[in-house]
């Protein structure tokens, strides 16, 4: 990956936040479900994409994905490391999206 193409998690999360905002309106009964669906759609599906995404993280985010257990599924219960990484990537993105001020306001209406 060249410097020009370097992954920026902040911009990635902002793109997800923008999509959530575009898909939630005043008539949305369960905005949290929309957040979950959209974040899930941004998690890489194919093995190479999962590994590339996980390897592009830095600092605490890298540690969170590669070195900590999951709140949803402990590694000991997961027989596939790629699936485990997908779960961890989902958790990382979901937490970052839900920490966004715009999303907090949207969920607390």
C-alpha positions in Angstrom: 0.0 0.0 0.0 1.5 3.3 -1.0 1.6 6.4 1.2 -1.1 7.9 -1.0 -3.3 4.9 -0.5 -2.6 4.6 3.2 -5.7 3.5 5.2 -7.2 6.2 7.5 -9.6 4.7 10.0 -10.9 8.1 11.0 -12.1 8.8 7.4 -13.4 5.2 7.1 -15.6 5.7 10.3 -16.8 9.1 9.1 -18.0 7.4 5.8 -19.9 4.9 7.9 -21.4 7.7 10.1 -22.5 9.6 6.9 -24.2 6.5 5.6 -26.0 6.0 8.9 -27.2 9.6 9.0 -28.4 9.3 5.4 -30.4 6.2 6.3 -32.0 7.3 9.5 -34.8 9.8 9.6 -37.5 10.9 12.1 -39.7 8.0 11.2 -37.0 5.4 11.9 -38.3 3.3 14.8 -35.1 1.5 15.7 -32.1 3.6 14.6 -29.7 1.2 16.6 -30.7 -1.6 14.2 -29.7 0.6 11.2 -26.4 1.4 12.8 -25.7 -2.3 13.3 -26.7 -3.3 9.7 -24.6 -0.5 8.1 -21.5 -1.2 10.2 -21.8 -4.9 9.5 -21.9 -4.1 5.8 -18.6 -2.3 6.0 -16.8 -5.3 7.6 -14.6 -7.0 4.9 -16.0 -10.3 3.8 -13.1 -12.0 1.9 -10.1 -13.4 3.8 -7.5 -11.1 2.1 -9.7 -8.0 2.8 -10.1 -9.0 6.5 -6.3 -9.5 7.0 -5.5 -6.3 5.0 -7.9 -4.3 7.1 -6.7 -5.7 10.4 -3.0 -5.1 9.4 -3.7 -1.5 8.4 -4.7 -0.6 11.9 -2.4 1.2 14.3 -1.9 1.5 18.1 -4.8 0.7 20.3 -7.0 -0.3 17.3 -4.4 -2.9 16.2 -4.1 -4.3 19.7 -7.9 -4.4 20.1 -8.4 -6.4 16.9 -5.4 -8.7 17.1 -4.7 -9.1 20.7 -7.9 -8.9 22.8 -10.8 -11.3 23.2 -14.2 -10.5 21.8 -17.2 -9.3 23.9 -19.4 -11.2 21.4 -17.5 -14.4 20.8 -14.3 -15.5 22.7 -11.5 -16.8 20.5 -11.8 -20.1 22.3 -15.3 -20.5 20.9 -14.3 -19.5 17.4 -12.7 -22.1 15.1 -11.8 -19.7 12.3 -9.3 -16.8 12.8 -10.8 -14.9 9.9 -14.3 -15.1 11.4 -12.8 -13.9 14.7 -11.1 -11.0 13.1 -14.4 -10.0 11.4 -16.1 -10.0 14.8 -13.3 -7.9 16.2 -13.4 -5.5 13.3 -17.2 -5.2 13.6 -16.8 -4.4 17.4 -14.1 -1.8 16.7 -16.1 0.0 13.9 -19.4 -0.2 15.9 -17.9 1.3 19.0 -16.2 4.1 17.0 -19.4 4.9 15.1 -21.5 4.9 18.3 -19.0 7.2 19.9 -19.5 9.8 17.2 -21.3 12.8 18.5 -23.8 12.9 15.6 -24.7 9.2 16.1 -25.1 9.7 19.8 -27.5 12.5 19.2 -29.4 10.4 16.6 -29.7 7.5 19.0 -30.8 9.6 21.9 -33.8 11.3 20.2 
